[in-house]
Amino acid sequence: MWLNEFEQELRRDLQGLASDLRWSVVELRRLEQQLRQAGNEVDAQAIERLCSLFQGDEEKLAGYAEEVKAKVISRNKAQ
């Protein structure tokens, strides 16, 4: 099934946001490792919790993008 232009835009936006979160986790993991090496376990654990949240959100957004592709979620005009 073909997606209309609004659905294509929505899917691209969702995929882009998911990608941004994925990249943020990569960068945060690098900072987490540096904090651990510096002996700052408290801040490293805080970053670890953020990474877990971001990963969960990234998975949700990627799932929503797939639902748009499958026409489970549709959009008929820009909002």
Distance bins in CASP14 RR format, pairs under 12 A and 6 or more apart:
PFRMAT RR
TARGET T0000
AUTHOR 0000-0000-0000
RMODE 2
METHOD distances of the structure
MODEL  1
1 7 0 0 0 0 1 0 0 0 0 0 0
1 68 0 0 0 0 0 1 0 0 0 0 0
1 69 0 0 0 0 1 0 0 0 0 0 0
1 70 0 0 0 0 1 0 0 0 0 0 0
1 71 1 0 1 0 0 0 0 0 0 0 0
1 72 0 0 0 0 0 1 0 0 0 0 0
1 74 0 0 0 0 0 1 0 0 0 0 0
2 8 0 0 0 0 1 0 0 0 0 0 0
2 69 0 0 0 0 0 1 0 0 0 0 0
2 71 0 0 0 0 1 0 0 0 0 0 0
2 74 0 0 0 0 0 1 0 0 0 0 0
3 9 0 0 0 0 1 0 0 0 0 0 0
3 10 0 0 0 0 1 0 0 0 0 0 0
3 11 1 0 0 1 0 0 0 0 0 0 0
3 12 0 0 0 0 0 1 0 0 0 0 0
3 65 0 0 0 0 0 1 0 0 0 0 0
3 67 0 0 0 0 0 1 0 0 0 0 0
3 68 1 0 0 1 0 0 0 0 0 0 0
3 69 1 0 0 1 0 0 0 0 0 0 0
3 70 0 0 0 0 0 1 0 0 0 0 0
3 71 1 0 0 1 0 0 0 0 0 0 0
3 72 0 0 0 0 0 1 0 0 0 0 0
3 73 0 0 0 0 0 1 0 0 0 0 0
3 74 0 0 0 0 1 0 0 0 0 0 0
3 75 0 0 0 0 1 0 0 0 0 0 0
3 76 0 0 0 0 0 1 0 0 0 0 0
4 10 0 0 0 0 1 0 0 0 0 0 0
4 11 0 0 0 0 0 1 0 0 0 0 0
4 68 0 0 0 0 0 1 0 0 0 0 0
4 71 0 0 0 0 0 1 0 0 0 0 0
4 74 0 0 0 0 1 0 0 0 0 0 0
4 75 1 0 0 1 0 0 0 0 0 0 0
4 76 1 0 0 1 0 0 0 0 0 0 0
4 77 0 0 0 0 1 0 0 0 0 0 0
4 78 0 0 0 0 0 1 0 0 0 0 0
5 11 0 0 0 0 0 1 0 0 0 0 0
5 12 0 0 0 0 0 1 0 0 0 0 0
5 75 0 0 0 0 1 0 0 0 0 0 0
5 76 0 0 0 0 0 1 0 0 0 0 0
5 77 0 0 0 0 1 0 0 0 0 0 0
5 78 0 0 0 0 1 0 0 0 0 0 0
6 12 0 0 0 0 0 1 0 0 0 0 0
6 13 0 0 0 0 0 1 0 0 0 0 0
6 68 0 0 0 0 1 0 0 0 0 0 0
6 73 0 0 0 0 0 1 0 0 0 0 0
6 74 0 0 0 0 1 0 0 0 0 0 0
6 75 1 0 1 0 0 0 0 0 0 0 0
6 76 1 0 0 1 0 0 0 0 0 0 0
6 77 1 0 1 0 0 0 0 0 0 0 0
6 78 1 0 1 0 0 0 0 0 0 0 0
6 79 0 0 0 0 1 0 0 0 0 0 0
7 13 0 0 0 0 0 1 0 0 0 0 0
7 14 0 0 0 0 0 1 0 0 0 0 0
7 64 0 0 0 0 0 1 0 0 0 0 0
7 65 0 0 0 0 0 1 0 0 0 0 0
7 67 0 0 0 0 0 1 0 0 0 0 0
7 68 1 0 1 0 0 0 0 0 0 0 0
7 69 0 0 0 0 1 0 0 0 0 0 0
7 70 0 0 0 0 0 1 0 0 0 0 0
7 71 1 0 0 1 0 0 0 0 0 0 0
7 72 0 0 0 0 0 1 0 0 0 0 0
7 73 0 0 0 0 1 0 0 0 0 0 0
7 74 1 0 1 0 0 0 0 0 0 0 0
7 75 1 0 1 0 0 0 0 0 0 0 0
7 76 0 0 0 0 1 0 0 0 0 0 0
7 77 0 0 0 0 0 1 0 0 0 0 0
7 78 0 0 0 0 0 1 0 0 0 0 0
8 14 0 0 0 0 0 1 0 0 0 0 0
8 15 0 0 0 0 0 1 0 0 0 0 0
8 65 0 0 0 0 0 1 0 0 0 0 0
8 68 0 0 0 0 1 0 0 0 0 0 0
8 69 0 0 0 0 1 0 0 0 0 0 0
8 74 0 0 0 0 0 1 0 0 0 0 0
8 75 0 0 0 0 1 0 0 0 0 0 0
8 78 0 0 0 0 0 1 0 0 0 0 0
9 15 0 0 0 0 0 1 0 0 0 0 0
9 16 0 0 0 0 0 1 0 0 0 0 0
9 65 0 0 0 0 0 1 0 0 0 0 0
9 68 0 0 0 0 1 0 0 0 0 0 0
9 75 1 0 0 1 0 0 0 0 0 0 0
9 76 0 0 0 0 0 1 0 0 0 0 0
9 77 0 0 0 0 0 1 0 0 0 0 0
9 78 1 0 0 1 0 0 0 0 0 0 0
9 79 0 0 0 0 0 1 0 0 0 0 0
10 16 0 0 0 0 0 1 0 0 0 0 0
10 17 0 0 0 0 0 1 0 0 0 0 0
10 61 0 0 0 0 0 1 0 0 0 0 0
10 64 0 0 0 0 1 0 0 0 0 0 0
10 65 0 0 0 0 1 0 0 0 0 0 0
10 67 0 0 0 0 0 1 0 0 0 0 0
10 68 1 0 1 0 0 0 0 0 0 0 0
10 69 0 0 0 0 0 1 0 0 0 0 0
10 71 0 0 0 0 0 1 0 0 0 0 0
10 73 1 0 0 1 0 0 0 0 0 0 0
10 74 0 0 0 0 1 0 0 0 0 0 0
10 75 1 0 1 0 0 0 0 0 0 0 0
10 76 0 0 0 0 0 1 0 0 0 0 0
10 77 0 0 0 0 0 1 0 0 0 0 0
10 78 0 0 0 0 1 0 0 0 0 0 0
10 79 0 0 0 0 1 0 0 0 0 0 0
11 17 0 0 0 0 0 1 0 0 0 0 0
11 18 0 0 0 0 0 1 0 0 0 0 0
11 61 0 0 0 0 0 1 0 0 0 0 0
11 62 0 0 0 0 0 1 0 0 0 0 0
11 63 0 0 0 0 0 1 0 0 0 0 0
11 64 0 0 0 0 1 0 0 0 0 0 0
11 65 1 0 1 0 0 0 0 0 0 0 0
11 66 0 0 0 0 1 0 0 0 0 0 0
11 67 0 0 0 0 1 0 0 0 0 0 0
11 68 1 0 1 0 0 0 0 0 0 0 0
11 69 1 0 0 1 0 0 0 0 0 0 0
11 70 0 0 0 0 0 1 0 0 0 0 0
11 71 0 0 0 0 0 1 0 0 0 0 0
11 72 0 0 0 0 0 1 0 0 0 0 0
11 73 0 0 0 0 1 0 0 0 0 0 0
11 74 0 0 0 0 0 1 0 0 0 0 0
11 75 0 0 0 0 1 0 0 0 0 0 0
12 18 0 0 0 0 0 1 0 0 0 0 0
12 19 0 0 0 0 0 1 0 0 0 0 0
12 61 0 0 0 0 0 1 0 0 0 0 0
12 65 0 0 0 0 1 0 0 0 0 0 0
12 68 0 0 0 0 1 0 0 0 0 0 0
12 69 0 0 0 0 0 1 0 0 0 0 0
12 75 0 0 0 0 0 1 0 0 0 0 0
13 19 0 0 0 0 0 1 0 0 0 0 0
13 20 0 0 0 0 0 1 0 0 0 0 0
13 61 0 0 0 0 1 0 0 0 0 0 0
13 64 0 0 0 0 1 0 0 0 0 0 0
13 65 0 0 0 0 1 0 0 0 0 0 0
13 68 0 0 0 0 1 0 0 0 0 0 0
13 75 0 0 0 0 0 1 0 0 0 0 0
13 78 0 0 0 0 0 1 0 0 0 0 0
13 79 0 0 0 0 0 1 0 0 0 0 0
14 20 0 0 0 0 0 1 0 0 0 0 0
14 21 0 0 0 0 0 1 0 0 0 0 0
14 57 0 0 0 0 0 1 0 0 0 0 0
14 58 0 0 0 0 0 1 0 0 0 0 0
14 59 0 0 0 0 0 1 0 0 0 0 0
14 60 0 0 0 0 1 0 0 0 0 0 0
14 61 1 0 1 0 0 0 0 0 0 0 0
14 62 1 0 0 1 0 0 0 0 0 0 0
14 63 1 0 0 1 0 0 0 0 0 0 0
14 64 1 0 1 0 0 0 0 0 0 0 0
14 65 1 1 0 0 0 0 0 0 0 0 0
14 66 0 0 0 0 1 0 0 0 0 0 0
14 67 0 0 0 0 1 0 0 0 0 0 0
14 68 1 0 0 1 0 0 0 0 0 0 0
14 69 0 0 0 0 1 0 0 0 0 0 0
14 73 0 0 0 0 1 0 0 0 0 0 0
14 75 0 0 0 0 0 1 0 0 0 0 0
15 21 0 0 0 0 0 1 0 0 0 0 0
15 22 0 0 0 0 0 1 0 0 0 0 0
15 58 0 0 0 0 0 1 0 0 0 0 0
15 61 1 0 0 1 0 0 0 0 0 0 0
15 62 1 0 0 1 0 0 0 0 0 0 0
15 63 0 0 0 0 1 0 0 0 0 0 0
15 64 0 0 0 0 1 0 0 0 0 0 0
15 65 1 0 1 0 0 0 0 0 0 0 0
15 66 0 0 0 0 1 0 0 0 0 0 0
15 68 0 0 0 0 1 0 0 0 0 0 0
15 69 0 0 0 0 1 0 0 0 0 0 0
16 22 0 0 0 0 1 0 0 0 0 0 0
16 23 0 0 0 0 1 0 0 0 0 0 0
16 24 0 0 0 0 0 1 0 0 0 0 0
16 58 0 0 0 0 1 0 0 0 0 0 0
16 61 0 0 0 0 1 0 0 0 0 0 0
16 62 0 0 0 0 1 0 0 0 0 0 0
16 64 0 0 0 0 0 1 0 0 0 0 0
16 65 0 0 0 0 1 0 0 0 0 0 0
17 23 0 0 0 0 0 1 0 0 0 0 0
17 24 0 0 0 0 0 1 0 0 0 0 0
17 54 0 0 0 0 0 1 0 0 0 0 0
17 57 0 0 0 0 1 0 0 0 0 0 0
17 58 0 0 0 0 1 0 0 0 0 0 0
17 59 0 0 0 0 0 1 0 0 0 0 0
17 60 0 0 0 0 0 1 0 0 0 0 0
17 61 1 0 1 0 0 0 0 0 0 0 0
17 62 0 0 0 0 1 0 0 0 0 0 0
17 63 0 0 0 0 0 1 0 0 0 0 0
17 64 0 0 0 0 1 0 0 0 0 0 0
17 65 0 0 0 0 1 0 0 0 0 0 0
18 24 0 0 0 0 0 1 0 0 0 0 0
18 25 0 0 0 0 0 1 0 0 0 0 0
18 54 0 0 0 0 0 1 0 0 0 0 0
18 55 0 0 0 0 0 1 0 0 0 0 0
18 56 0 0 0 0 1 0 0 0 0 0 0
18 57 0 0 0 0 1 0 0 0 0 0 0
18 58 1 0 1 0 0 0 0 0 0 0 0
18 59 1 0 0 1 0 0 0 0 0 0 0
18 60 0 0 0 0 1 0 0 0 0 0 0
18 61 1 1 0 0 0 0 0 0 0 0 0
18 62 1 0 1 0 0 0 0 0 0 0 0
18 63 0 0 0 0 1 0 0 0 0 0 0
18 64 0 0 0 0 1 0 0 0 0 0 0
18 65 1 0 0 1 0 0 0 0 0 0 0
18 66 0 0 0 0 0 1 0 0 0 0 0
19 25 0 0 0 0 0 1 0 0 0 0 0
19 26 0 0 0 0 0 1 0 0 0 0 0
19 54 0 0 0 0 0 1 0 0 0 0 0
19 58 0 0 0 0 1 0 0 0 0 0 0
19 61 0 0 0 0 1 0 0 0 0 0 0
19 62 0 0 0 0 1 0 0 0 0 0 0
19 65 0 0 0 0 0 1 0 0 0 0 0
20 26 0 0 0 0 0 1 0 0 0 0 0
20 27 0 0 0 0 0 1 0 0 0 0 0
20 54 0 0 0 0 1 0 0 0 0 0 0
20 57 0 0 0 0 0 1 0 0 0 0 0
20 58 0 0 0 0 1 0 0 0 0 0 0
20 61 0 0 0 0 1 0 0 0 0 0 0
20 62 0 0 0 0 0 1 0 0 0 0 0
21 27 0 0 0 0 0 1 0 0 0 0 0
21 28 0 0 0 0 0 1 0 0 0 0 0
21 50 0 0 0 0 0 1 0 0 0 0 0
21 51 0 0 0 0 1 0 0 0 0 0 0
21 52 0 0 0 0 0 1 0 0 0 0 0
21 53 0 0 0 0 1 0 0 0 0 0 0
21 54 1 0 1 0 0 0 0 0 0 0 0
21 55 1 0 0 1 0 0 0 0 0 0 0
21 56 0 0 0 0 1 0 0 0 0 0 0
21 57 1 0 1 0 0 0 0 0 0 0 0
21 58 1 1 0 0 0 0 0 0 0 0 0
21 59 0 0 0 0 1 0 0 0 0 0 0
21 60 0 0 0 0 1 0 0 0 0 0 0
21 61 1 0 0 1 0 0 0 0 0 0 0
21 62 0 0 0 0 1 0 0 0 0 0 0
22 28 0 0 0 0 0 1 0 0 0 0 0
22 29 0 0 0 0 0 1 0 0 0 0 0
22 51 0 0 0 0 0 1 0 0 0 0 0
22 54 0 0 0 0 1 0 0 0 0 0 0
22 55 0 0 0 0 1 0 0 0 0 0 0
22 56 0 0 0 0 0 1 0 0 0 0 0
22 57 0 0 0 0 0 1 0 0 0 0 0
22 58 1 0 1 0 0 0 0 0 0 0 0
22 59 0 0 0 0 1 0 0 0 0 0 0
22 61 0 0 0 0 1 0 0 0 0 0 0
22 62 0 0 0 0 1 0 0 0 0 0 0
23 29 0 0 0 0 0 1 0 0 0 0 0
23 30 0 0 0 0 0 1 0 0 0 0 0
23 51 0 0 0 0 0 1 0 0 0 0 0
23 54 0 0 0 0 1 0 0 0 0 0 0
23 55 0 0 0 0 0 1 0 0 0 0 0
23 58 0 0 0 0 1 0 0 0 0 0 0
24 30 0 0 0 0 0 1 0 0 0 0 0
24 31 0 0 0 0 0 1 0 0 0 0 0
24 47 0 0 0 0 0 1 0 0 0 0 0
24 50 0 0 0 0 1 0 0 0 0 0 0
24 51 0 0 0 0 1 0 0 0 0 0 0
24 53 0 0 0 0 0 1 0 0 0 0 0
24 54 1 0 1 0 0 0 0 0 0 0 0
24 55 0 0 0 0 1 0 0 0 0 0 0
24 57 0 0 0 0 0 1 0 0 0 0 0
24 58 0 0 0 0 1 0 0 0 0 0 0
25 31 0 0 0 0 0 1 0 0 0 0 0
25 32 0 0 0 0 1 0 0 0 0 0 0
25 47 0 0 0 0 1 0 0 0 0 0 0
25 48 0 0 0 0 0 1 0 0 0 0 0
25 49 0 0 0 0 0 1 0 0 0 0 0
25 50 0 0 0 0 1 0 0 0 0 0 0
25 51 1 0 1 0 0 0 0 0 0 0 0
25 52 0 0 0 0 1 0 0 0 0 0 0
25 53 0 0 0 0 1 0 0 0 0 0 0
25 54 1 0 1 0 0 0 0 0 0 0 0
25 55 1 0 1 0 0 0 0 0 0 0 0
25 56 0 0 0 0 1 0 0 0 0 0 0
25 57 0 0 0 0 1 0 0 0 0 0 0
25 58 1 0 0 1 0 0 0 0 0 0 0
25 59 0 0 0 0 0 1 0 0 0 0 0
26 32 0 0 0 0 0 1 0 0 0 0 0
26 33 0 0 0 0 0 1 0 0 0 0 0
26 51 0 0 0 0 1 0 0 0 0 0 0
26 54 0 0 0 0 0 1 0 0 0 0 0
26 55 0 0 0 0 0 1 0 0 0 0 0
26 58 0 0 0 0 0 1 0 0 0 0 0
27 33 0 0 0 0 0 1 0 0 0 0 0
27 34 0 0 0 0 0 1 0 0 0 0 0
27 47 0 0 0 0 0 1 0 0 0 0 0
27 50 0 0 0 0 0 1 0 0 0 0 0
27 51 0 0 0 0 1 0 0 0 0 0 0
27 54 0 0 0 0 0 1 0 0 0 0 0
28 34 0 0 0 0 0 1 0 0 0 0 0
28 35 0 0 0 0 0 1 0 0 0 0 0
28 43 0 0 0 0 0 1 0 0 0 0 0
28 44 0 0 0 0 0 1 0 0 0 0 0
28 46 0 0 0 0 0 1 0 0 0 0 0
28 47 1 0 1 0 0 0 0 0 0 0 0
28 48 0 0 0 0 1 0 0 0 0 0 0
28 49 0 0 0 0 0 1 0 0 0 0 0
28 50 1 0 0 1 0 0 0 0 0 0 0
28 51 1 0 1 0 0 0 0 0 0 0 0
28 52 0 0 0 0 0 1 0 0 0 0 0
28 53 0 0 0 0 0 1 0 0 0 0 0
28 54 1 0 0 1 0 0 0 0 0 0 0
28 55 0 0 0 0 0 1 0 0 0 0 0
29 35 0 0 0 0 0 1 0 0 0 0 0
29 36 0 0 0 0 0 1 0 0 0 0 0
29 44 0 0 0 0 0 1 0 0 0 0 0
29 47 1 0 0 1 0 0 0 0 0 0 0
29 48 0 0 0 0 1 0 0 0 0 0 0
29 50 0 0 0 0 0 1 0 0 0 0 0
29 51 1 0 0 1 0 0 0 0 0 0 0
29 52 0 0 0 0 0 1 0 0 0 0 0
29 54 0 0 0 0 0 1 0 0 0 0 0
29 55 0 0 0 0 0 1 0 0 0 0 0
30 36 0 0 0 0 0 1 0 0 0 0 0
30 37 0 0 0 0 0 1 0 0 0 0 0
30 44 0 0 0 0 0 1 0 0 0 0 0
30 47 0 0 0 0 1 0 0 0 0 0 0
30 51 0 0 0 0 0 1 0 0 0 0 0
31 37 0 0 0 0 0 1 0 0 0 0 0
31 38 0 0 0 0 0 1 0 0 0 0 0
31 40 0 0 0 0 0 1 0 0 0 0 0
31 43 0 0 0 0 1 0 0 0 0 0 0
31 44 0 0 0 0 1 0 0 0 0 0 0
31 46 0 0 0 0 0 1 0 0 0 0 0
31 47 1 0 0 1 0 0 0 0 0 0 0
31 48 0 0 0 0 0 1 0 0 0 0 0
31 50 0 0 0 0 0 1 0 0 0 0 0
31 51 0 0 0 0 1 0 0 0 0 0 0
32 38 0 0 0 0 0 1 0 0 0 0 0
32 39 0 0 0 0 0 1 0 0 0 0 0
32 40 0 0 0 0 1 0 0 0 0 0 0
32 41 0 0 0 0 0 1 0 0 0 0 0
32 42 0 0 0 0 0 1 0 0 0 0 0
32 43 0 0 0 0 1 0 0 0 0 0 0
32 44 1 0 1 0 0 0 0 0 0 0 0
32 45 0 0 0 0 1 0 0 0 0 0 0
32 46 0 0 0 0 1 0 0 0 0 0 0
32 47 1 0 1 0 0 0 0 0 0 0 0
32 48 1 0 1 0 0 0 0 0 0 0 0
32 49 0 0 0 0 0 1 0 0 0 0 0
32 50 0 0 0 0 1 0 0 0 0 0 0
32 51 1 0 0 1 0 0 0 0 0 0 0
32 52 0 0 0 0 0 1 0 0 0 0 0
33 39 0 0 0 0 0 1 0 0 0 0 0
33 40 0 0 0 0 0 1 0 0 0 0 0
33 41 0 0 0 0 0 1 0 0 0 0 0
33 43 0 0 0 0 0 1 0 0 0 0 0
33 44 1 0 0 1 0 0 0 0 0 0 0
33 47 0 0 0 0 1 0 0 0 0 0 0
33 48 0 0 0 0 0 1 0 0 0 0 0
33 51 0 0 0 0 0 1 0 0 0 0 0
34 40 0 0 0 0 1 0 0 0 0 0 0
34 43 0 0 0 0 1 0 0 0 0 0 0
34 44 0 0 0 0 1 0 0 0 0 0 0
34 47 0 0 0 0 1 0 0 0 0 0 0
35 41 1 0 0 1 0 0 0 0 0 0 0
35 42 0 0 0 0 1 0 0 0 0 0 0
35 43 1 0 1 0 0 0 0 0 0 0 0
35 44 1 0 1 0 0 0 0 0 0 0 0
35 45 0 0 0 0 1 0 0 0 0 0 0
35 46 0 0 0 0 1 0 0 0 0 0 0
35 47 1 0 0 1 0 0 0 0 0 0 0
35 48 0 0 0 0 1 0 0 0 0 0 0
36 42 0 0 0 0 0 1 0 0 0 0 0
36 43 0 0 0 0 1 0 0 0 0 0 0
36 44 1 0 1 0 0 0 0 0 0 0 0
36 45 0 0 0 0 1 0 0 0 0 0 0
36 46 0 0 0 0 0 1 0 0 0 0 0
36 47 0 0 0 0 1 0 0 0 0 0 0
36 48 0 0 0 0 1 0 0 0 0 0 0
37 44 0 0 0 0 1 0 0 0 0 0 0
38 44 0 0 0 0 1 0 0 0 0 0 0
39 45 0 0 0 0 0 1 0 0 0 0 0
40 46 0 0 0 0 1 0 0 0 0 0 0
40 47 0 0 0 0 1 0 0 0 0 0 0
41 47 0 0 0 0 0 1 0 0 0 0 0
41 48 0 0 0 0 1 0 0 0 0 0 0
42 48 0 0 0 0 0 1 0 0 0 0 0
42 49 0 0 0 0 0 1 0 0 0 0 0
43 49 0 0 0 0 0 1 0 0 0 0 0
43 50 0 0 0 0 0 1 0 0 0 0 0
44 50 0 0 0 0 0 1 0 0 0 0 0
44 51 0 0 0 0 0 1 0 0 0 0 0
45 51 0 0 0 0 0 1 0 0 0 0 0
45 52 0 0 0 0 0 1 0 0 0 0 0
46 52 0 0 0 0 0 1 0 0 0 0 0
46 53 0 0 0 0 0 1 0 0 0 0 0
47 53 0 0 0 0 0 1 0 0 0 0 0
47 54 0 0 0 0 0 1 0 0 0 0 0
48 54 0 0 0 0 0 1 0 0 0 0 0
48 55 0 0 0 0 0 1 0 0 0 0 0
49 55 0 0 0 0 0 1 0 0 0 0 0
49 56 0 0 0 0 0 1 0 0 0 0 0
50 56 0 0 0 0 0 1 0 0 0 0 0
50 57 0 0 0 0 0 1 0 0 0 0 0
51 57 0 0 0 0 0 1 0 0 0 0 0
51 58 0 0 0 0 0 1 0 0 0 0 0
52 58 0 0 0 0 0 1 0 0 0 0 0
52 59 0 0 0 0 0 1 0 0 0 0 0
53 59 0 0 0 0 0 1 0 0 0 0 0
53 60 0 0 0 0 0 1 0 0 0 0 0
54 60 0 0 0 0 0 1 0 0 0 0 0
54 61 0 0 0 0 0 1 0 0 0 0 0
55 61 0 0 0 0 0 1 0 0 0 0 0
55 62 0 0 0 0 0 1 0 0 0 0 0
56 62 0 0 0 0 1 0 0 0 0 0 0
56 63 0 0 0 0 0 1 0 0 0 0 0
57 63 0 0 0 0 0 1 0 0 0 0 0
57 64 0 0 0 0 0 1 0 0 0 0 0
58 64 0 0 0 0 0 1 0 0 0 0 0
58 65 0 0 0 0 0 1 0 0 0 0 0
59 65 0 0 0 0 0 1 0 0 0 0 0
59 66 0 0 0 0 0 1 0 0 0 0 0
60 66 0 0 0 0 0 1 0 0 0 0 0
60 67 0 0 0 0 0 1 0 0 0 0 0
61 67 0 0 0 0 0 1 0 0 0 0 0
61 68 0 0 0 0 0 1 0 0 0 0 0
61 73 0 0 0 0 0 1 0 0 0 0 0
62 68 0 0 0 0 0 1 0 0 0 0 0
62 69 0 0 0 0 0 1 0 0 0 0 0
63 69 0 0 0 0 1 0 0 0 0 0 0
63 70 0 0 0 0 1 0 0 0 0 0 0
63 72 0 0 0 0 1 0 0 0 0 0 0
63 73 0 0 0 0 1 0 0 0 0 0 0
64 70 0 0 0 0 0 1 0 0 0 0 0
64 72 0 0 0 0 1 0 0 0 0 0 0
64 73 1 0 0 1 0 0 0 0 0 0 0
64 74 0 0 0 0 0 1 0 0 0 0 0
64 75 0 0 0 0 0 1 0 0 0 0 0
65 72 0 0 0 0 0 1 0 0 0 0 0
65 73 0 0 0 0 1 0 0 0 0 0 0
66 72 0 0 0 0 1 0 0 0 0 0 0
66 73 0 0 0 0 1 0 0 0 0 0 0
67 73 1 0 1 0 0 0 0 0 0 0 0
67 74 0 0 0 0 1 0 0 0 0 0 0
67 75 0 0 0 0 0 1 0 0 0 0 0
68 74 1 0 0 1 0 0 0 0 0 0 0
68 75 1 0 0 1 0 0 0 0 0 0 0
END
